Amino acid sequence: MPSRLPILALAPALLVVGVLLMSTTDAWTASHLIFLCGAVTMLPAGVLLHDLVRDGPAWLPWSGRALMFAGALALAGQFLIDLVVMRLAGGDRTLTGPMFDTIQESTPLALIVYQVGPALLYTGLAVFGISFIRRTGQWFLPGWLLVAGSLTVGAARITDIRAVEVIGLALVLAALVLTVALARSPAKGVPIA
């Protein structure tokens, strides 16, 4: 497992880059492709986080993993839809507006892919953060960073403030980089799956 641990840091790093590029008009497609890769990379990251949290109630890591999977798939679906709409519009942004409006009129699709679905990813990360906090010791800081980052991203998505989303994703990235470092140091008594 140690050779797979960088996936934990790669997933939020891709999401950060995707958000930063979204504000650049010439990088719309690249930002969406990078964000899509970040969302898909959250799937193996969820498996790795689950493997790292072995103690405590079994339902906690399984809940985190299920929520992360559902949220990552919803987020990936969001960016796939965006890319397909842009492709169908031939890259003409004046045509994409009405197409996105039509998609958003479907309440179930809007809820699953654009609103509630992606929030599940960050809820799952927060659940893993709580699992780390329960372990205390050296896992305490990454646990709180995961919870704080997840809540910050949630607030940013509600308020639609990209700078706050970048801060939240940076906190998640810091938490997962620290998790990789802790999981690679068996001399400190950290279990490696």
KOLLUMZA-296475 format. One record per residue: residue number from 1; x, y, z of N, C-alpha, C in turn; residue in three letters. Coordinates in steps of 0.1 Angstrom, whole numbers, plus 5000, padded with zeros to 4 digits. Example, Ala and Ser with C-alpha at 12.3 -4.5 7.8 and 13.67 -1.06 7.14 Angstrom:
<sites>
(1, (5132, 4943, 5078), (5123, 4955, 5078), (5132, 4967, 5078), ALA)
(2, (5128, 4978, 5071), (5137, 4989, 5071), (5129, 5000, 5079), SER)
</sites>
This chain:
<sites>
(1, (5008, 4988, 5000), (5000, 5000, 5000), (5008, 5013, 5000), MET)
(2, (5020, 5013, 5006), (5028, 5026, 5006), (5030, 5031, 4992), PRO)
(3, (5032, 5023, 4982), (5034, 5028, 4969), (5022, 5035, 4963), SER)
(4, (5010, 5032, 4968), (4997, 5038, 4963), (4993, 5050, 4971), ARG)
(5, (5000, 5053, 4982), (4996, 5064, 4991), (4996, 5078, 4984), LEU)
(6, (5005, 5081, 4974), (5004, 5094, 4967), (4991, 5097, 4961), PRO)
(7, (4983, 5087, 4958), (4969, 5089, 4953), (4961, 5098, 4962), ILE)
(8, (4964, 5097, 4975), (4957, 5105, 4985), (4959, 5120, 4983), LEU)
(9, (4972, 5123, 4980), (4975, 5137, 4977), (4972, 5141, 4963), ALA)
(10, (4973, 5132, 4954), (4970, 5136, 4940), (4955, 5140, 4938), LEU)
(11, (4946, 5133, 4944), (4932, 5136, 4942), (4928, 5151, 4945), ALA)
(12, (4931, 5155, 4957), (4928, 5169, 4960), (4936, 5179, 4953), PRO)
(13, (4949, 5175, 4950), (4957, 5184, 4942), (4951, 5187, 4928), ALA)
(14, (4946, 5177, 4922), (4939, 5179, 4909), (4927, 5188, 4910), LEU)
(15, (4920, 5186, 4921), (4908, 5194, 4923), (4912, 5209, 4925), LEU)
(16, (4922, 5211, 4933), (4927, 5225, 4935), (4931, 5231, 4921), VAL)
(17, (4939, 5224, 4913), (4943, 5229, 4900), (4931, 5232, 4891), VAL)
(18, (4921, 5223, 4892), (4909, 5224, 4884), (4901, 5237, 4887), GLY)
(19, (4900, 5239, 4900), (4892, 5251, 4905), (4900, 5264, 4901), VAL)
(20, (4913, 5264, 4903), (4921, 5276, 4899), (4920, 5279, 4884), LEU)
(21, (4920, 5268, 4876), (4920, 5270, 4861), (4906, 5275, 4857), LEU)
(22, (4896, 5271, 4864), (4882, 5275, 4860), (4880, 5290, 4859), MET)
(23, (4887, 5298, 4866), (4886, 5312, 4865), (4893, 5318, 4853), SER)
(24, (4901, 5310, 4846), (4908, 5314, 4834), (4899, 5310, 4822), THR)
(25, (4895, 5320, 4814), (4885, 5317, 4803), (4891, 5308, 4793), THR)
(26, (4904, 5309, 4790), (4910, 5301, 4780), (4912, 5286, 4784), ASP)
(27, (4911, 5284, 4797), (4914, 5271, 4802), (4901, 5263, 4807), ALA)
(28, (4890, 5267, 4802), (4877, 5260, 4806), (4878, 5245, 4804), TRP)
(29, (4881, 5241, 4792), (4881, 5226, 4789), (4892, 5219, 4798), THR)
(30, (4904, 5225, 4798), (4915, 5219, 4806), (4911, 5218, 4821), ALA)
(31, (4905, 5229, 4826), (4901, 5228, 4840), (4890, 5217, 4843), SER)
(32, (4881, 5216, 4834), (4871, 5205, 4836), (4877, 5191, 4834), HIS)
(33, (4886, 5190, 4825), (4893, 5176, 4824), (4901, 5173, 4836), LEU)
(34, (4908, 5183, 4842), (4916, 5181, 4854), (4907, 5178, 4866), ILE)
(35, (4896, 5186, 4866), (4887, 5184, 4877), (4880, 5170, 4876), PHE)
(36, (4877, 5166, 4864), (4872, 5152, 4862), (4882, 5142, 4867), LEU)
(37, (4895, 5143, 4863), (4905, 5134, 4868), (4906, 5134, 4883), CYS)
(38, (4905, 5146, 4889), (4905, 5147, 4904), (4893, 5139, 4910), GLY)
(39, (4881, 5141, 4905), (4870, 5134, 4910), (4871, 5119, 4909), ALA)
(40, (4876, 5114, 4897), (4878, 5100, 4895), (4888, 5095, 4905), VAL)
(41, (4899, 5102, 4907), (4910, 5098, 4916), (4905, 5097, 4930), THR)
(42, (4894, 5104, 4934), (4889, 5103, 4947), (4884, 5089, 4950), MET)
(43, (4881, 5081, 4940), (4876, 5067, 4942), (4886, 5059, 4948), LEU)
(44, (4899, 5058, 4943), (4909, 5050, 4950), (4913, 5056, 4963), PRO)
(45, (4912, 5069, 4963), (4916, 5076, 4976), (4907, 5072, 4987), ALA)
(46, (4894, 5070, 4984), (4884, 5065, 4994), (4887, 5051, 4999), GLY)
(47, (4892, 5043, 4989), (4896, 5029, 4993), (4908, 5030, 5003), VAL)
(48, (4918, 5038, 4999), (4930, 5039, 5008), (4927, 5045, 5021), LEU)
(49, (4918, 5055, 5022), (4914, 5060, 5035), (4907, 5050, 5043), LEU)
(50, (4899, 5042, 5037), (4892, 5031, 5044), (4902, 5021, 5049), HIS)
(51, (4912, 5018, 5042), (4922, 5008, 5046), (4930, 5013, 5058), ASP)
(52, (4932, 5027, 5059), (4940, 5032, 5069), (4932, 5033, 5083), LEU)
(53, (4919, 5033, 5082), (4911, 5034, 5094), (4906, 5021, 5098), VAL)
(54, (4913, 5014, 5106), (4909, 5000, 5109), (4903, 4999, 5123), ARG)
(55, (4906, 5007, 5132), (4900, 5006, 5145), (4888, 5014, 5147), ASP)
(56, (4881, 5012, 5158), (4868, 5020, 5160), (4857, 5012, 5153), GLY)
(57, (4845, 5019, 5153), (4833, 5012, 5148), (4834, 5010, 5133), PRO)
(58, (4831, 4998, 5128), (4833, 4995, 5114), (4824, 5003, 5105), ALA)
(59, (4813, 5008, 5110), (4804, 5015, 5101), (4810, 5029, 5097), TRP)
(60, (4819, 5034, 5105), (4824, 5048, 5102), (4832, 5048, 5090), LEU)
(61, (4842, 5039, 5088), (4850, 5040, 5075), (4841, 5035, 5063), PRO)
(62, (4832, 5026, 5066), (4824, 5022, 5054), (4815, 5033, 5050), TRP)
(63, (4810, 5041, 5059), (4801, 5052, 5056), (4809, 5063, 5048), SER)
(64, (4822, 5065, 5053), (4830, 5075, 5046), (4833, 5071, 5032), GLY)
(65, (4836, 5058, 5030), (4839, 5053, 5017), (4827, 5053, 5008), ARG)
(66, (4815, 5049, 5013), (4803, 5050, 5004), (4800, 5064, 5000), ALA)
(67, (4801, 5073, 5010), (4798, 5087, 5007), (4808, 5093, 4997), LEU)
(68, (4820, 5090, 4999), (4831, 5095, 4989), (4828, 5089, 4975), MET)
(69, (4825, 5077, 4974), (4822, 5071, 4961), (4810, 5078, 4955), PHE)
(70, (4799, 5079, 4962), (4787, 5085, 4956), (4790, 5099, 4952), ALA)
(71, (4797, 5107, 4960), (4800, 5121, 4957), (4810, 5122, 4946), GLY)
(72, (4820, 5114, 4945), (4830, 5114, 4935), (4823, 5111, 4921), ALA)
(73, (4815, 5101, 4921), (4808, 5098, 4909), (4798, 5109, 4904), LEU)
(74, (4791, 5115, 4914), (4783, 5127, 4910), (4791, 5138, 4905), ALA)
(75, (4802, 5141, 4911), (4811, 5152, 4907), (4816, 5149, 4893), LEU)
(76, (4821, 5137, 4891), (4826, 5133, 4878), (4814, 5134, 4867), ALA)
(77, (4802, 5130, 4871), (4791, 5132, 4862), (4788, 5147, 4858), GLY)
(78, (4790, 5155, 4868), (4788, 5170, 4866), (4798, 5175, 4855), GLN)
(79, (4810, 5171, 4856), (4820, 5176, 4847), (4819, 5169, 4833), PHE)
(80, (4815, 5156, 4833), (4812, 5150, 4820), (4801, 5157, 4813), LEU)
(81, (4790, 5160, 4820), (4779, 5167, 4814), (4784, 5181, 4809), ILE)
(82, (4791, 5188, 4817), (4796, 5201, 4812), (4804, 5200, 4800), ASP)
(83, (4813, 5190, 4799), (4822, 5188, 4787), (4813, 5184, 4775), LEU)
(84, (4803, 5175, 4777), (4795, 5171, 4766), (4787, 5183, 4761), VAL)
(85, (4781, 5191, 4770), (4774, 5203, 4766), (4782, 5212, 4758), VAL)
(86, (4794, 5215, 4762), (4803, 5224, 4755), (4807, 5218, 4741), MET)
(87, (4809, 5205, 4741), (4812, 5198, 4728), (4800, 5199, 4718), ARG)
(88, (4787, 5197, 4724), (4775, 5198, 4715), (4773, 5212, 4710), LEU)
(89, (4777, 5222, 4718), (4776, 5236, 4715), (4787, 5240, 4705), ALA)
(90, (4796, 5231, 4702), (4807, 5235, 4694), (4816, 5245, 4700), GLY)
(91, (4817, 5246, 4713), (4825, 5256, 4720), (4819, 5270, 4720), GLY)
(92, (4807, 5272, 4715), (4801, 5285, 4715), (4793, 5287, 4729), ASP)
(93, (4799, 5296, 4737), (4793, 5298, 4750), (4779, 5304, 4750), ARG)
(94, (4775, 5310, 4739), (4762, 5316, 4739), (4752, 5304, 4737), THR)
(95, (4756, 5293, 4732), (4747, 5282, 4730), (4746, 5273, 4743), LEU)
(96, (4757, 5273, 4751), (4757, 5265, 4763), (4747, 5269, 4773), THR)
(97, (4745, 5282, 4775), (4736, 5287, 4785), (4722, 5280, 4785), GLY)
(98, (4715, 5281, 4773), (4702, 5274, 4772), (4703, 5259, 4774), PRO)
(99, (4714, 5253, 4770), (4715, 5239, 4772), (4716, 5235, 4787), MET)
(100, (4724, 5243, 4794), (4726, 5241, 4808), (4713, 5244, 4815), PHE)
(101, (4705, 5254, 4811), (4692, 5257, 4817), (4683, 5245, 4816), ASP)
(102, (4683, 5239, 4804), (4675, 5227, 4802), (4678, 5215, 4811), THR)
(103, (4691, 5213, 4813), (4696, 5203, 4822), (4692, 5206, 4837), ILE)
(104, (4694, 5219, 4841), (4690, 5223, 4854), (4675, 5222, 4857), GLN)
(105, (4667, 5222, 4847), (4652, 5221, 4849), (4648, 5207, 4853), GLU)
(106, (4657, 5198, 4851), (4654, 5184, 4856), (4659, 5184, 4871), SER)
(107, (4649, 5185, 4880), (4652, 5186, 4894), (4660, 5174, 4899), THR)
(108, (4656, 5161, 4896), (4664, 5150, 4901), (4679, 5151, 4896), PRO)
(109, (4681, 5154, 4883), (4694, 5155, 4878), (4702, 5166, 4884), LEU)
(110, (4696, 5178, 4886), (4702, 5189, 4892), (4706, 5186, 4907), ALA)
(111, (4697, 5179, 4914), (4701, 5176, 4928), (4712, 5166, 4929), LEU)
(112, (4711, 5155, 4921), (4721, 5144, 4921), (4735, 5149, 4916), ILE)
(113, (4735, 5156, 4905), (4748, 5158, 4899), (4754, 5172, 4903), VAL)
(114, (4746, 5182, 4905), (4751, 5195, 4908), (4750, 5200, 4923), TYR)
(115, (4741, 5194, 4930), (4739, 5200, 4944), (4743, 5190, 4954), GLN)
(116, (4734, 5180, 4957), (4736, 5171, 4968), (4747, 5161, 4965), VAL)
(117, (4747, 5156, 4953), (4757, 5145, 4950), (4771, 5149, 4953), GLY)
(118, (4776, 5160, 4948), (4790, 5164, 4951), (4793, 5167, 4966), PRO)
(119, (4783, 5171, 4973), (4785, 5174, 4987), (4788, 5161, 4995), ALA)
(120, (4783, 5149, 4989), (4786, 5136, 4996), (4801, 5133, 4996), LEU)
(121, (4808, 5138, 4986), (4822, 5135, 4986), (4829, 5142, 4998), LEU)
(122, (4825, 5154, 5000), (4831, 5161, 5012), (4826, 5157, 5025), TYR)
(123, (4814, 5152, 5025), (4808, 5146, 5037), (4816, 5133, 5041), THR)
(124, (4819, 5125, 5030), (4827, 5113, 5032), (4841, 5116, 5038), GLY)
(125, (4847, 5127, 5032), (4860, 5131, 5037), (4859, 5135, 5052), LEU)
(126, (4849, 5142, 5055), (4847, 5146, 5069), (4845, 5134, 5078), ALA)
(127, (4838, 5124, 5073), (4836, 5112, 5081), (4850, 5105, 5084), VAL)
(128, (4859, 5105, 5074), (4872, 5100, 5076), (4880, 5109, 5085), PHE)
(129, (4878, 5122, 5085), (4884, 5131, 5094), (4880, 5128, 5108), GLY)
(130, (4867, 5125, 5110), (4862, 5121, 5124), (4868, 5108, 5128), ILE)
(131, (4870, 5099, 5119), (4877, 5086, 5122), (4891, 5088, 5127), SER)
(132, (4898, 5097, 5120), (4912, 5101, 5124), (4912, 5107, 5138), PHE)
(133, (4902, 5117, 5140), (4902, 5124, 5153), (4899, 5114, 5165), ILE)
(134, (4891, 5104, 5162), (4888, 5094, 5172), (4901, 5086, 5176), ARG)
(135, (4911, 5085, 5167), (4923, 5078, 5170), (4933, 5086, 5178), ARG)
(136, (4931, 5099, 5178), (4939, 5109, 5185), (4954, 5108, 5181), THR)
(137, (4963, 5111, 5190), (4977, 5110, 5187), (4981, 5118, 5175), GLY)
(138, (4989, 5112, 5167), (4994, 5119, 5155), (4984, 5120, 5144), GLN)
(139, (4973, 5113, 5145), (4962, 5114, 5135), (4952, 5126, 5138), TRP)
(140, (4954, 5132, 5149), (4945, 5143, 5153), (4945, 5154, 5143), PHE)
(141, (4957, 5159, 5140), (4958, 5171, 5131), (4952, 5168, 5117), LEU)
(142, (4956, 5157, 5110), (4950, 5154, 5097), (4934, 5152, 5098), PRO)
(143, (4930, 5147, 5109), (4915, 5146, 5111), (4908, 5159, 5111), GLY)
(144, (4914, 5168, 5119), (4907, 5181, 5120), (4909, 5189, 5107), TRP)
(145, (4920, 5187, 5100), (4922, 5194, 5087), (4912, 5189, 5077), LEU)
(146, (4909, 5176, 5077), (4899, 5170, 5068), (4885, 5175, 5071), LEU)
(147, (4882, 5176, 5084), (4868, 5181, 5087), (4867, 5196, 5083), VAL)
(148, (4877, 5204, 5087), (4877, 5218, 5084), (4877, 5221, 5069), ALA)
(149, (4885, 5213, 5062), (4885, 5215, 5047), (4872, 5211, 5041), GLY)
(150, (4866, 5200, 5045), (4853, 5196, 5040), (4842, 5206, 5042), SER)
(151, (4842, 5211, 5055), (4832, 5222, 5058), (4834, 5234, 5050), LEU)
(152, (4847, 5238, 5048), (4850, 5250, 5040), (4846, 5248, 5026), THR)
(153, (4849, 5237, 5020), (4844, 5234, 5006), (4829, 5235, 5005), VAL)
(154, (4822, 5229, 5015), (4808, 5229, 5015), (4802, 5243, 5015), GLY)
(155, (4808, 5252, 5024), (4804, 5266, 5025), (4807, 5273, 5012), ALA)
(156, (4818, 5270, 5005), (4822, 5276, 4993), (4812, 5273, 4982), ALA)
(157, (4808, 5260, 4981), (4799, 5256, 4971), (4785, 5262, 4973), ARG)
(158, (4781, 5264, 4985), (4768, 5270, 4988), (4768, 5285, 4984), ILE)
(159, (4779, 5292, 4987), (4780, 5306, 4985), (4786, 5309, 4971), THR)
(160, (4791, 5299, 4964), (4797, 5300, 4951), (4809, 5310, 4951), ASP)
(161, (4818, 5309, 4961), (4830, 5317, 4962), (4842, 5308, 4960), ILE)
(162, (4848, 5309, 4948), (4859, 5301, 4944), (4871, 5302, 4953), ARG)
(163, (4874, 5314, 4958), (4886, 5315, 4967), (4884, 5307, 4980), ALA)
(164, (4872, 5306, 4985), (4870, 5298, 4997), (4871, 5283, 4994), VAL)
(165, (4866, 5280, 4982), (4867, 5266, 4977), (4882, 5261, 4976), GLU)
(166, (4890, 5270, 4971), (4904, 5267, 4970), (4910, 5265, 4984), VAL)
(167, (4907, 5274, 4993), (4912, 5273, 5007), (4907, 5259, 5013), ILE)
(168, (4895, 5256, 5011), (4890, 5243, 5016), (4897, 5231, 5010), GLY)
(169, (4899, 5231, 4997), (4906, 5221, 4990), (4921, 5220, 4995), LEU)
(170, (4926, 5232, 4997), (4940, 5232, 5002), (4941, 5226, 5016), ALA)
(171, (4931, 5228, 5024), (4931, 5221, 5038), (4930, 5206, 5036), LEU)
(172, (4921, 5202, 5027), (4920, 5187, 5024), (4933, 5182, 5019), VAL)
(173, (4939, 5189, 5010), (4952, 5185, 5004), (4962, 5184, 5015), LEU)
(174, (4963, 5194, 5024), (4973, 5193, 5035), (4970, 5181, 5044), ALA)
(175, (4957, 5178, 5047), (4954, 5167, 5055), (4958, 5154, 5049), ALA)
(176, (4956, 5153, 5036), (4959, 5140, 5030), (4974, 5138, 5027), LEU)
(177, (4981, 5149, 5025), (4996, 5149, 5025), (5002, 5144, 5038), VAL)
(178, (4996, 5150, 5049), (5000, 5146, 5062), (4997, 5131, 5065), LEU)
(179, (4985, 5127, 5060), (4981, 5113, 5062), (4991, 5104, 5055), THR)
(180, (4996, 5108, 5043), (5005, 5099, 5035), (5018, 5099, 5044), VAL)
(181, (5023, 5110, 5049), (5035, 5110, 5057), (5034, 5101, 5069), ALA)
(182, (5023, 5102, 5076), (5021, 5094, 5088), (5020, 5079, 5085), LEU)
(183, (5013, 5076, 5074), (5011, 5062, 5070), (5024, 5055, 5066), ALA)
(184, (5033, 5064, 5061), (5046, 5058, 5057), (5057, 5057, 5068), ARG)
(185, (5053, 5061, 5080), (5063, 5061, 5091), (5059, 5050, 5101), SER)
(186, (5061, 5037, 5098), (5057, 5026, 5107), (5065, 5026, 5120), PRO)
(187, (5076, 5033, 5121), (5084, 5034, 5133), (5076, 5041, 5144), ALA)
(188, (5067, 5049, 5140), (5059, 5056, 5150), (5046, 5049, 5154), LYS)
(189, (5045, 5037, 5150), (5034, 5028, 5154), (5021, 5030, 5146), GLY)
(190, (5023, 5036, 5134), (5011, 5038, 5125), (5009, 5025, 5117), VAL)
(191, (4997, 5020, 5117), (4995, 5007, 5109), (4995, 5011, 5094), PRO)
(192, (5001, 5002, 5086), (5001, 5003, 5072), (4993, 4992, 5067), ILE)
(193, (4983, 4995, 5059), (4974, 4984, 5054), (4981, 4976, 5043), ALA)
</sites>
